[in-house]
Amino acid sequence: MKLLISLLVALASLTACAQTSTVEESSAFEKLADGSCNTEEKRLVQEHISGQITALSKEDWKSAYSFAAPGFQKTIGLDQFIFVITSQYQMLINNQGVEYGACDIANKEITQEVSVRSESELIYLSYSLSSNDGSLGIEAASILFAQPDLDI
């Protein structure tokens, strides 16, 4: 019974966080100005990407897919999304840590640099996000390069 109550409290907390995040996103991304992301924009972008990476690490495909932009979802179905992630982005599923670099805005596109630690290397990615009616969506993630992880 305690487990059920704890689970319900956790779900309620997550739902409240998701609703708050949507309200915060809509006001933070109403007017995108070219240049570096401000502190609030950067925080929200990182939370959005982290949410998808967390879902991927749990192989919760529907949740991970929900972080994609509406335009992405119109052209790439869930099955295609799963295939691409499992064949080209295993490091996101099996990540051992994520760090965030620069966040920039140009022509209403948000770009966030992300480094992902895998078992033996650091993989550097560039995420592209859009804001549709103030709501963030991941358009793409491109692998920039990988290097051996010297901290192992």
N, C-alpha and C positions, 0 to 999 in steps of 0.2 A: 504494500500500500504506500509506504514512504517513497519507493521508487517511482510509482505512478504519479504521486503528488509532485515530486521533484521534476519529473519529465514535463508535467503540465506547466509548472512555474517556468521552466526553461523555455518551453515553446512560447508562452505568453511574453516572456522577456524578448525573445528573438523577434516576434511579431511587432512588438512596440518599437524595437530598434529599427526594424525595416521601415516602419511608417515614419519615424522621426528622420531617418536617413533620406527618404524620398522628399520630405518637406525641405530639409536642408539642401539637398541637391537642387531642387527646383529654384530656390532663391540664389544659390551660389553660382549656378550656371546659366542664369537668364541672359546675361551679357558677357560673352567671352571676349576678353581683350587679348590681342597678340602680345606675346612675351612669356616670361616665366609664370608658372601657376602661383597664385598667392597661397598663403598658409592653409586656408579653408579648402580651396580647390584641390590642393595637393593631398590633404588629409582624406577628402572624399574619394578622389581617384584611387588612392592607395587602398582604402577600405573596399572599394568596388572590386579591384583586381584581387585583393586578398580573399574576398568572398568567393570569387570564382576558383581560385587556386585551392582553397580549403575544400570546396565541393569536389574538385577534381581529385584531390588526394583521398577523398572518401569514395571516389567513383560514383558520386551522386550526379549522374549525367544530366538529369532534368534541371536540377538546381544550377549546375555549372552553365548549362545552356541559357538559363534565364538571365545571366549577366551579359549576354551578347546583345548587340544593338538590334532594334527591330528590322532594319534593312538587311543585316547579316542573316537573321532568322528567316527572312523571306526568300533568300537565295540558297541558304545552306540548311538542310533539315537536320533533325536530331541524330539520325543514323550516320549522316555524313560527318557531322561534328564529332561524334564518338570515334569514327574511323580515323579522322585527321589527328585527333588528340592522342589516341593509342598508338598510331604509327609514327608520328613526328614529334610529339611533345610529351614523351614518357617522363621527362625530367620534372614536369609539373605535377604529375601523379605521384611520383616517388621523391619529391623534393625533400631536402634536409635543411631547408632554410631559404628565405627570400629577403632580398634587400632592395631598396628603392633608390634610384638616382634622380636625375633631373626630370622635371615635369614642365612641359612647354605647351603653349597654345599658339597656333598659326592657322589663319583662315578657318576659324571655328573648329579645328581639329585639335584634340588633346593628345600629346605624346608623352608617355611615361617610360623611362628606362628602368628595367628590372633585372637583377642578377639572381639566378637560381642556383643553389648549391645542390649538386647531385653526389653520388657516391665517390666519384673520382675527378670531377671537374666543376668549374663555374661556367654557367651558360648565361650569356648576356642577351636580353630580348628588348625589343621596342614594342610597346603596346600602343595602339591607336584607339582612341575612344571618341565618341560623339555625344553630344547632348541634344536629346530630342524632347522638346517641351520641358526642359530643365532636368530630365532624367538621363543618367549616364548609361552608355552601352558600349561594350567592347566590339570594335569593328574588326580588329586583327591583332595578332601577336607575331612578330617576325624575329627569328633567331639572327642575331648580329654576328656573334662568334662565341667560341668556347675556348677555355684554357684549362690546363691541369690545375687541380685544386692543391696548392702547396701546403695548406694547413692540415692535411690528412696525416 
